Amino acid sequence: MDLLLAGVLALLAIAAATAVAPKLGVAAPLLLVLVGLGVGLLPAVPSFEIDPEWILAGVLPPLLYSAAVSMPAMEFRRDFGAISGLSIVLVVITAVLLGLLFAWLIPGLGIAWGIALGAIVSPTDAVATSIVKRLGVSPRVVAMLEGESLLNDASALVLLRAAIAGAAASVSIWGVAGSFVYSIVVAAVIGVAVGWVNLQVRARIANPTVNTVISFTMPFLASIPAEHLGASGLVAAVVAGLVTGRGAARYLSPQHRLSDVQNWRTIELVLEGAVFLVMGLELTAIVADVEAAHEGAWYAVGLAALALTATVLIRAAFVAPLLAALSRQAKRAATIKGVIADRVASGTASFGSGPGSGRQRGRAAIETQHLEHRASRGEARRDRQPSAATTERFRTMWRRRVADIDYLLTQPLGWREGTIVVWAGMRGVVTLAAAQTLPAETPSRSLLVLIAFVVAVGSLLVQGGTLPWLVHRLLPARDPGESIAERRELERVLRSAAMAEMAADDDPAVREMAERMRAAWQLSNAEGASDDDEADATDDADATADADASGPSGTPADATAGALSPAAGSGRRIDPEQVRLLRLRMIEAERTALLDARDDGMFSAAALSAALEDLDAEQISVELKGSESA
């Protein structure tokens, strides 16, 4: 009964913190840490400790899986070099340097155990970086931070295992490297397989509730086999989430995806809140252990402050040259953009002339030749022309490359964004869980665990508490006009797909409606038409289409079973069910065009996500009206 009461109170605390935090201008995780710490200090509350395996195996896989599902795959691919540098190279550098610092400051610790503690405090946290999403930071910065936090857990935990093994016996650098590669590769293969099977199975299940229940098992179906084979279960869960997120719009119905989103948000809220609440509750027991060992809690706090400062400085020293390299990459991309755009339009290009230096034109030539090779690979070219499919793949690669260049140019990373990347690298649940996996024979184990806890809590309180102020000071408010213009351009692409679907209908009345709508939209795009004129003309076209699909009273045909409506200019009447099915076909055509645009990288993830949500809502509405009239 006591455990049940504690669970109910914990859920209420999580709900209250989530509701109150926005009004106080702080992040909910910070409130939960303070609540847990305050409750843990009460004399009536016994010492609290949770098995770290529950967090590593039971909490982290679903949290990382859920974050990976919502991760924009295109942005992840575009900045994969920077993400891998932050999640692998920076983790190793941080762990080694901190290990040397700890070995020097803590008597009798040794380099191996020092590196183990450095590996514990080196990874950033996916839960902690969720604070950044609410602050209006550049989507590119958010993608880098999310990608880093999704992948650096594996590198940190592999390094931790190697350091613990090295404290007991000698291990080679090549052995550690081989273990890391094996852990990542095997986990990635398992994750891809689980993600693909997930989509194939759930696409054949009609019940959204059953579908969502199956989705809850996916992170564990990926992580448990990977751990059994000695690989990283967290990486397997992340890869399965990336594959699922990438293919969900193609394989899963809108009802399934809507159910997934709502239920997974609830799971995330409960798990994240529970982790931070437990963090505060466990601090009192850890402090008591350190005091009993006569090492002193303030000594641990001082070491943790040095460690936290060192992590920020090391991260800044790594991010500065990384951003310089990304800036040079963007400049090189700008020099070849014009050449690549010409290739997209014509399929041929001359590199002997044009803007840029000879070296720049040479780079452009190398770039285009590389893409040509990729496009033509696997085709027997000999003395015949490539097939139409090969030509289309070739053009798709060019369009994607142009979109990648536009992404680099429109979302540059300067010193302001770099400062946010450095300061937003907070520690959290992974640090807490990993610290408690230290074996009992670890020298000064309670001290090391307390250092890790203070680093995580201090990171959340100091960096997380000041991050909103820093963002508002450094970054100007984003211009909403850019996103509005992008949304309108995407709407044009989707409407063109819908028009093409109507024009291909067998019914002359439908084709006539398509021509009238096409004429209205062409008028809206005529020279000299303003954005307001375009919006008015679009509304007129939509109203005309609705009128054509309405009965005498103006009620939409799909809401009036059996009603017939006249199509202007013809003696034909359109059956309401025909109109409903036509609308569903149009929505499907628009969704296909949206996914093609996503694959080409033509629009931002935010614009694509918003448009997909609109299409899903419209499809659900049309299908519900059809079921009501049946």
Secondary structure, 3 states (H helix, E strand, C coil): CHHHHHHHHHHHHHHHHHHHHHHHCCCHHHHHHHHHHHHHCCCCCCCCCCCHHHHHHHHHHHHHHHHHHCCCHHHHHHCHHHHHHHHHHHHHHHHHHHHHHHHHHCCCCCHHHHHHHHHHHCCCCCCCCHHHHCCCCCHHHHHHHHHHHHHHHHHHHHHHHHHHHHHHCCCCHHHHHHHHHHHHHHHHHHHHHHHHHHHHHHCCCCCHHHHHHHHHHHHHHHHHHHHHCCCCHHHHHHHHHHHHHHHHHHHCCHHHHHHHHHHHHHHHHHHHHHHHHHHHHHHHHHHHHHHHCCCCHHHHHHHHHHHHHHHHHHHHHHHHHHHHHHHHHHHHHHHHHHHHHHHHHHCCCCCCCCCCCHHHHHHHHHHHHHHHHHHHCCCCCCCCCCCHHHHHHHHHHHHHHHHHHHHHHHCCCCHHHHHHHHHCCCCCHHHHHHHCCCCCCCCCHHHHHHHHHHHHHHHHHHHHHHHHHHHHHHCCCCCHHHHHHHHHHHHHHHHHHHHHHHHCCCCHHHHHHHHHHHHHHHHHCCCCCCHHHHHHHHHHHHHHHHHHCECCCCCEHHHCCCCCEECCCCCCEECHHHHHHHHHHHHHHHHHHHHHHHHHCCCCHHHHHHHHHHHHHHHHHHHHHHHHHC
